[in-house]
Every structure is written in C-alpha cells, then in structure tokens.
Amino acid sequence: MARSSTSRSQSGRTIFFPARHKELAEIITIRSPKEARQAVRRLAEWADDDVGRVRTAIRAATLAANRALVSTRRKARPLSPQERKEMLQVAEIYRRQTRRLSEKLEKLEARPARRSRRAHRAEQPSA
C-alpha cells in the first residue's frame, strides 16, 4: 500500500541538519544579504578549479538557498516583512552562485583531462 503524501514529521527528513563540511559551515551564512554576498565570494575561492570542490560548493549553495526560502514560509515565529525580504534576497544570492558554479563545472568537465608526467613518460617509447 503506497502513501500518497507524507508530512515531514512522518518521514523524519529535514533540510536543517548538522554540517558535513565544517569548513563550509563557517563560510556560509543566511543572516543577511551582505553576509551572504561575502560568503559567496569566499565559497568561490574555496571551490577554485577542483571539480569535486565545485560540486560540493554547488550542493552547499543550493542548500543555503533552500534554507533561506523555507525560513520565509515558517509558521512558528513568522518573519517580519523586512526579514522576509532579506531572506528572499539571500536565497537569490545563493541561487545565482549555484548557476555560476554549475557553468564553471560544465567548463571544467569539458576540458580534456590533464595527464601527469609519469603517465606521459609511460606512453613514450623507450629507445
């Protein structure tokens, strides 16, 4: 028998869980748009050109945007109109960063893989 809809309390899943990456948890914040913009710059520096880090940064930015958006809809201690406006701005800042990082990831994956010197020497015929 399939359930048609499951509430969050029944499924036990939430987007507000402890951080897996403590370093990213120190960078990312949803307190204010100003702090979110600073966090986005630091996140971009952290990701650099490493494919794995870019993927992790995309996940972290997406989660931050989702958390900011969900906080605008909460019923317990609802946000003031000013706070709601700021949270929506924060969500948009992180969404924009997610798009930028996704484009960067596509470019990184499109680049031919760089070979190490050892692999290059192994391919050279010895005299």
WOVEN-V318551 format. One record per residue. RES is the residue in three letters. SS is DSSP state (hx for helix, st for strand, lp for the rest). PHI is phi in whole degrees, 0 to 359 (999 if undefined). PSI is psi in radians with two decimals (none if undefined). Layout:
# WOVEN-V318551
res->(RES RES)
ss->(SS SS)
phi->(PHI PHI)
psi->(PSI PSI)
This chain:
# WOVEN-V318551
res->(MET ALA ARG SER SER THR SER ARG SER GLN SER GLY ARG THR ILE PHE PHE PRO ALA ARG HIS LYS GLU LEU ALA GLU ILE ILE THR ILE ARG SER PRO LYS GLU ALA ARG GLN ALA VAL ARG ARG LEU ALA GLU TRP ALA ASP ASP ASP VAL GLY ARG VAL ARG THR ALA ILE ARG ALA ALA THR LEU ALA ALA ASN ARG ALA LEU VAL SER THR ARG ARG LYS ALA ARG PRO LEU SER PRO GLN GLU ARG LYS GLU MET LEU GLN VAL ALA GLU ILE TYR ARG ARG GLN THR ARG ARG LEU SER GLU LYS LEU GLU LYS LEU GLU ALA ARG PRO ALA ARG ARG SER ARG ARG ALA HIS ARG ALA GLU GLN PRO SER ALA)
ss->(lp lp lp lp lp lp lp hx hx hx hx lp lp lp lp lp lp lp lp lp lp hx hx hx hx hx hx lp lp lp lp lp hx hx hx hx hx hx hx hx hx hx hx hx hx hx hx lp lp lp hx hx hx hx hx hx hx hx hx hx hx hx hx hx hx hx hx hx hx hx hx lp lp lp lp lp lp lp lp lp hx hx hx hx hx hx hx hx hx hx hx hx hx hx hx hx hx hx hx hx hx hx hx hx hx hx hx hx hx hx lp lp lp lp lp lp hx hx hx hx hx hx hx lp lp lp lp)
phi->(999 268 271 280 216 239 283 301 294 285 279 77 261 212 264 258 234 298 290 278 251 298 297 290 297 285 277 280 214 240 294 207 300 298 292 293 296 296 297 296 296 293 296 296 295 297 292 49 244 270 304 297 291 296 299 297 295 298 299 294 292 297 296 297 296 297 296 297 294 295 295 285 258 291 269 286 46 297 284 288 305 295 296 298 300 294 295 294 295 300 301 293 300 288 298 300 296 299 297 299 294 295 295 298 297 300 294 296 286 281 294 295 295 277 266 284 297 299 295 294 294 296 278 288 291 274 281)
psi->(2.13 2.52 2.36 -0.74 2.42 2.24 2.85 -0.71 -0.55 -0.69 -0.43 0.15 2.50 2.79 -0.02 1.43 2.86 2.62 2.45 -0.65 1.78 -0.61 -0.75 -0.58 -0.54 -0.46 -0.87 2.34 2.61 0.40 -0.77 2.79 -0.66 -0.82 -0.57 -0.70 -0.72 -0.73 -0.69 -0.71 -0.77 -0.64 -0.72 -0.70 -0.73 -0.73 -0.64 -2.28 0.39 2.09 -0.78 -0.74 -0.63 -0.75 -0.77 -0.71 -0.65 -0.81 -0.76 -0.74 -0.68 -0.77 -0.71 -0.74 -0.76 -0.73 -0.74 -0.75 -0.77 -0.62 -0.38 -0.32 0.01 2.56 -0.69 2.23 1.23 2.65 2.65 2.85 -0.69 -0.78 -0.70 -0.76 -0.76 -0.70 -0.66 -0.64 -0.75 -0.79 -0.74 -0.66 -0.81 -0.60 -0.76 -0.76 -0.66 -0.75 -0.77 -0.79 -0.61 -0.70 -0.73 -0.72 -0.74 -0.74 -0.73 -0.69 -0.41 -0.39 2.49 2.49 2.37 2.36 2.60 2.85 -0.67 -0.78 -0.66 -0.73 -0.61 -0.51 -0.37 2.28 2.35 2.54 none)
